[in-house]
Amino acid sequence: MRRDTRVWSLTYGAQATPSVLLGEPAPPGTLLPLSFWVVRVGSSAILVDCGANPEWAMKKSVIEYQPMETMLARIGVSVTDVDILILTHLHWDHAGNAERFHGARIVVQQAELDGWSYMLADPATYSWAYEQRIDPSQIALLRNSPNVDVVSGVAEIAPGVTVHPGPGHTAGLQYVKVELGDHPIVLTSDAVFSRENLVRMVPNSNTLNVVETLATFSAVKAAARERGLIVPGHDQTFLSELPSSSPGVRDLTSVLS
Ligand SMILES: [Zn+2]
C-alpha cells in the first residue's frame, strides 16, 4: 500500500428517504447518510465533493447537519488547505460549497455542465428536473471561473488519483479511483448509492438513465479489481461497519492491509 496516501469519508448529516432501490419502497425510517471524501497524497489535499451549504441543508431538512469546515477540521484540514476539488456531480448535497474554493483547482466533467445547461435553457419545460437538485447560478459560475478544469472522460488529477465518467444518476457524473497498490479505493459518489445496488444490479431510485447506470455499475466493479474497496455514496450499513475516530469521520485507508 502507498504510505503517503490517506483517504477519509466525512459524513455531515443524513436525510430521510422513501426509496433507495428503483421501484422498491425503503423500510420506514431509512436514512441516507450524506458524505464527502478527502484524499491526501503527500502534502496535497484533494476534496471529492464538498457537501451541502447551510441554506440547502435547511431547505432539504438535513438531519444532524454539520458544516463542511467542521467536518474538515476533524481531520486537521481547512478550506484554504485544499489544492483540488473534484466535483463528482452538481447535486446540492455534493457541490453546495464549491464557490468557496477560489484558490483550488476544481475538476468537473463537461457532460455534467452540458446536461444541466440543456435543462436550464428551457425552464418552462425542465424546471422540475433541476429546481430541487442544483443551484442554477452555480453552472454559470463553474463555466466562467478560471480555476475550473473542465474534463471530458478519464483524467489523472494527481499521481494515482483518476476520475472516470460514471453517468446514469446524472449526465456527467464522475467517480474517483485512488491507487493504493493491490487495493484501489473507488469513491463512487452517486454512481453507486449502496452496496446492494451492485450485489443485485438494481439502480438507485434517483436514476436519470437506467441503462447508463447499469453500465457504470459494471465499470465500478472492474475499477476496484479483486481487492479494491468500493465506497458507495449513501450507504449507512457500509459506513456503520467502518471504525470512526470522531463523529462522521472514517479513515478508509485504515481498513486496508
Ligand atoms: Zn448524493
Residues whose N, C-alpha, C, O or C-beta is under 5 A from the ligand:
A	BS01	ZN	D93 D190
